[in-house]
Amino acid sequence: MDKWEYKMINSKNQPEAKGGILNSKRLSIEDAEIYLNKLGDEGWEIIDLDFDFLVHDTGIFVGIAKRKKS
């Protein structure tokens, strides 16, 4: 049986791929893609995301990722 580890994602607390912190400015879609692709490179699979882009135009997102335990 596979075992999984989970990670809570909050863009306000995650380092940006370019350096700096995502909440230091309004997060663009491109910045989000860079960060999410970085997680994918580390083996994380996003299983849920809630974006605040459309409702409040903040660019903040939260979610859950999982990957197999090694």
CNS distance restraints for C-alpha pairs under 8 A (distance, minus, plus):
assign (resid   2 and name CA) (resid  68 and name CA) 6.91 0.50 0.50
assign (resid   2 and name CA) (resid  69 and name CA) 7.91 0.50 0.50
assign (resid   3 and name CA) (resid  68 and name CA) 5.85 0.50 0.50
assign (resid   3 and name CA) (resid  69 and name CA) 5.64 0.50 0.50
assign (resid   4 and name CA) (resid  66 and name CA) 6.42 0.50 0.50
assign (resid   4 and name CA) (resid  67 and name CA) 5.58 0.50 0.50
assign (resid   4 and name CA) (resid  68 and name CA) 4.44 0.50 0.50
assign (resid   4 and name CA) (resid  69 and name CA) 5.13 0.50 0.50
assign (resid   5 and name CA) (resid  66 and name CA) 5.61 0.50 0.50
assign (resid   5 and name CA) (resid  67 and name CA) 5.63 0.50 0.50
assign (resid   5 and name CA) (resid  68 and name CA) 6.22 0.50 0.50
assign (resid   5 and name CA) (resid  69 and name CA) 5.82 0.50 0.50
assign (resid   6 and name CA) (resid  64 and name CA) 6.89 0.50 0.50
assign (resid   6 and name CA) (resid  65 and name CA) 5.65 0.50 0.50
assign (resid   6 and name CA) (resid  66 and name CA) 4.40 0.50 0.50
assign (resid   6 and name CA) (resid  67 and name CA) 6.72 0.50 0.50
assign (resid   7 and name CA) (resid  64 and name CA) 5.71 0.50 0.50
assign (resid   7 and name CA) (resid  65 and name CA) 5.13 0.50 0.50
assign (resid   7 and name CA) (resid  66 and name CA) 6.20 0.50 0.50
assign (resid   8 and name CA) (resid  62 and name CA) 7.45 0.50 0.50
assign (resid   8 and name CA) (resid  63 and name CA) 5.91 0.50 0.50
assign (resid   8 and name CA) (resid  64 and name CA) 4.76 0.50 0.50
assign (resid   8 and name CA) (resid  65 and name CA) 6.55 0.50 0.50
assign (resid   9 and name CA) (resid  14 and name CA) 7.54 0.50 0.50
assign (resid   9 and name CA) (resid  61 and name CA) 7.80 0.50 0.50
assign (resid   9 and name CA) (resid  62 and name CA) 5.23 0.50 0.50
assign (resid   9 and name CA) (resid  63 and name CA) 4.90 0.50 0.50
assign (resid   9 and name CA) (resid  64 and name CA) 5.75 0.50 0.50
assign (resid   9 and name CA) (resid  65 and name CA) 7.23 0.50 0.50
assign (resid  10 and name CA) (resid  14 and name CA) 6.47 0.50 0.50
assign (resid  10 and name CA) (resid  60 and name CA) 7.69 0.50 0.50
assign (resid  10 and name CA) (resid  61 and name CA) 6.00 0.50 0.50
assign (resid  10 and name CA) (resid  62 and name CA) 4.40 0.50 0.50
assign (resid  10 and name CA) (resid  63 and name CA) 6.65 0.50 0.50
assign (resid  11 and name CA) (resid  22 and name CA) 5.88 0.50 0.50
assign (resid  11 and name CA) (resid  23 and name CA) 6.74 0.50 0.50
assign (resid  11 and name CA) (resid  60 and name CA) 5.81 0.50 0.50
assign (resid  11 and name CA) (resid  61 and name CA) 5.50 0.50 0.50
assign (resid  11 and name CA) (resid  62 and name CA) 6.35 0.50 0.50
assign (resid  12 and name CA) (resid  21 and name CA) 7.34 0.50 0.50
assign (resid  12 and name CA) (resid  22 and name CA) 5.82 0.50 0.50
assign (resid  12 and name CA) (resid  23 and name CA) 4.65 0.50 0.50
assign (resid  12 and name CA) (resid  60 and name CA) 6.74 0.50 0.50
assign (resid  12 and name CA) (resid  61 and name CA) 7.89 0.50 0.50
assign (resid  13 and name CA) (resid  21 and name CA) 7.13 0.50 0.50
assign (resid  13 and name CA) (resid  22 and name CA) 7.23 0.50 0.50
assign (resid  13 and name CA) (resid  23 and name CA) 7.28 0.50 0.50
assign (resid  14 and name CA) (resid  21 and name CA) 6.29 0.50 0.50
assign (resid  14 and name CA) (resid  22 and name CA) 6.31 0.50 0.50
assign (resid  15 and name CA) (resid  19 and name CA) 6.48 0.50 0.50
assign (resid  15 and name CA) (resid  20 and name CA) 5.98 0.50 0.50
assign (resid  15 and name CA) (resid  21 and name CA) 4.76 0.50 0.50
assign (resid  15 and name CA) (resid  22 and name CA) 6.23 0.50 0.50
assign (resid  16 and name CA) (resid  20 and name CA) 5.69 0.50 0.50
assign (resid  16 and name CA) (resid  21 and name CA) 5.42 0.50 0.50
assign (resid  16 and name CA) (resid  22 and name CA) 5.46 0.50 0.50
assign (resid  16 and name CA) (resid  31 and name CA) 7.37 0.50 0.50
assign (resid  16 and name CA) (resid  34 and name CA) 7.87 0.50 0.50
assign (resid  16 and name CA) (resid  35 and name CA) 6.13 0.50 0.50
assign (resid  17 and name CA) (resid  31 and name CA) 7.90 0.50 0.50
assign (resid  17 and name CA) (resid  34 and name CA) 6.29 0.50 0.50
assign (resid  17 and name CA) (resid  35 and name CA) 5.77 0.50 0.50
assign (resid  17 and name CA) (resid  38 and name CA) 7.24 0.50 0.50
assign (resid  20 and name CA) (resid  24 and name CA) 7.34 0.50 0.50
assign (resid  22 and name CA) (resid  26 and name CA) 7.70 0.50 0.50
assign (resid  22 and name CA) (resid  27 and name CA) 6.21 0.50 0.50
assign (resid  22 and name CA) (resid  31 and name CA) 7.95 0.50 0.50
assign (resid  23 and name CA) (resid  27 and name CA) 6.94 0.50 0.50
assign (resid  23 and name CA) (resid  60 and name CA) 7.64 0.50 0.50
assign (resid  26 and name CA) (resid  58 and name CA) 6.11 0.50 0.50
assign (resid  26 and name CA) (resid  59 and name CA) 5.87 0.50 0.50
assign (resid  27 and name CA) (resid  31 and name CA) 6.19 0.50 0.50
assign (resid  27 and name CA) (resid  32 and name CA) 6.89 0.50 0.50
assign (resid  27 and name CA) (resid  58 and name CA) 7.07 0.50 0.50
assign (resid  27 and name CA) (resid  59 and name CA) 4.58 0.50 0.50
assign (resid  27 and name CA) (resid  60 and name CA) 6.70 0.50 0.50
assign (resid  28 and name CA) (resid  32 and name CA) 6.38 0.50 0.50
assign (resid  28 and name CA) (resid  59 and name CA) 6.27 0.50 0.50
assign (resid  29 and name CA) (resid  33 and name CA) 6.21 0.50 0.50
assign (resid  29 and name CA) (resid  59 and name CA) 7.58 0.50 0.50
assign (resid  30 and name CA) (resid  34 and name CA) 6.28 0.50 0.50
assign (resid  31 and name CA) (resid  35 and name CA) 6.30 0.50 0.50
assign (resid  32 and name CA) (resid  36 and name CA) 6.03 0.50 0.50
assign (resid  33 and name CA) (resid  37 and name CA) 5.90 0.50 0.50
assign (resid  34 and name CA) (resid  38 and name CA) 6.20 0.50 0.50
assign (resid  35 and name CA) (resid  39 and name CA) 6.47 0.50 0.50
assign (resid  36 and name CA) (resid  40 and name CA) 6.34 0.50 0.50
assign (resid  37 and name CA) (resid  41 and name CA) 6.22 0.50 0.50
assign (resid  38 and name CA) (resid  42 and name CA) 6.48 0.50 0.50
assign (resid  39 and name CA) (resid  43 and name CA) 6.56 0.50 0.50
assign (resid  39 and name CA) (resid  44 and name CA) 5.35 0.50 0.50
assign (resid  39 and name CA) (resid  45 and name CA) 7.65 0.50 0.50
assign (resid  40 and name CA) (resid  44 and name CA) 4.95 0.50 0.50
assign (resid  40 and name CA) (resid  45 and name CA) 6.19 0.50 0.50
assign (resid  43 and name CA) (resid  67 and name CA) 6.00 0.50 0.50
assign (resid  44 and name CA) (resid  65 and name CA) 5.78 0.50 0.50
assign (resid  44 and name CA) (resid  66 and name CA) 5.38 0.50 0.50
assign (resid  44 and name CA) (resid  67 and name CA) 4.95 0.50 0.50
assign (resid  45 and name CA) (resid  65 and name CA) 5.21 0.50 0.50
assign (resid  45 and name CA) (resid  66 and name CA) 5.24 0.50 0.50
assign (resid  45 and name CA) (resid  67 and name CA) 6.11 0.50 0.50
assign (resid  46 and name CA) (resid  63 and name CA) 7.48 0.50 0.50
assign (resid  46 and name CA) (resid  64 and name CA) 6.06 0.50 0.50
assign (resid  46 and name CA) (resid  65 and name CA) 4.20 0.50 0.50
assign (resid  46 and name CA) (resid  66 and name CA) 6.54 0.50 0.50
assign (resid  47 and name CA) (resid  63 and name CA) 7.56 0.50 0.50
assign (resid  47 and name CA) (resid  64 and name CA) 5.74 0.50 0.50
assign (resid  47 and name CA) (resid  65 and name CA) 5.39 0.50 0.50
assign (resid  47 and name CA) (resid  66 and name CA) 6.98 0.50 0.50
assign (resid  48 and name CA) (resid  63 and name CA) 5.14 0.50 0.50
assign (resid  48 and name CA) (resid  64 and name CA) 5.26 0.50 0.50
assign (resid  48 and name CA) (resid  65 and name CA) 7.08 0.50 0.50
assign (resid  49 and name CA) (resid  61 and name CA) 6.73 0.50 0.50
assign (resid  49 and name CA) (resid  62 and name CA) 5.70 0.50 0.50
assign (resid  49 and name CA) (resid  63 and name CA) 4.09 0.50 0.50
assign (resid  49 and name CA) (resid  64 and name CA) 6.62 0.50 0.50
assign (resid  50 and name CA) (resid  61 and name CA) 5.49 0.50 0.50
assign (resid  50 and name CA) (resid  62 and name CA) 5.41 0.50 0.50
assign (resid  50 and name CA) (resid  63 and name CA) 6.04 0.50 0.50
assign (resid  51 and name CA) (resid  59 and name CA) 6.99 0.50 0.50
assign (resid  51 and name CA) (resid  60 and name CA) 6.15 0.50 0.50
assign (resid  51 and name CA) (resid  61 and name CA) 4.39 0.50 0.50
assign (resid  51 and name CA) (resid  62 and name CA) 6.78 0.50 0.50
assign (resid  52 and name CA) (resid  56 and name CA) 5.80 0.50 0.50
assign (resid  52 and name CA) (resid  57 and name CA) 6.26 0.50 0.50
assign (resid  52 and name CA) (resid  58 and name CA) 5.99 0.50 0.50
assign (resid  52 and name CA) (resid  59 and name CA) 5.77 0.50 0.50
assign (resid  52 and name CA) (resid  60 and name CA) 5.38 0.50 0.50
assign (resid  52 and name CA) (resid  61 and name CA) 5.95 0.50 0.50
assign (resid  53 and name CA) (resid  57 and name CA) 4.33 0.50 0.50
assign (resid  53 and name CA) (resid  58 and name CA) 5.52 0.50 0.50
assign (resid  53 and name CA) (resid  59 and name CA) 4.57 0.50 0.50
assign (resid  53 and name CA) (resid  60 and name CA) 6.67 0.50 0.50
assign (resid  53 and name CA) (resid  61 and name CA) 7.88 0.50 0.50
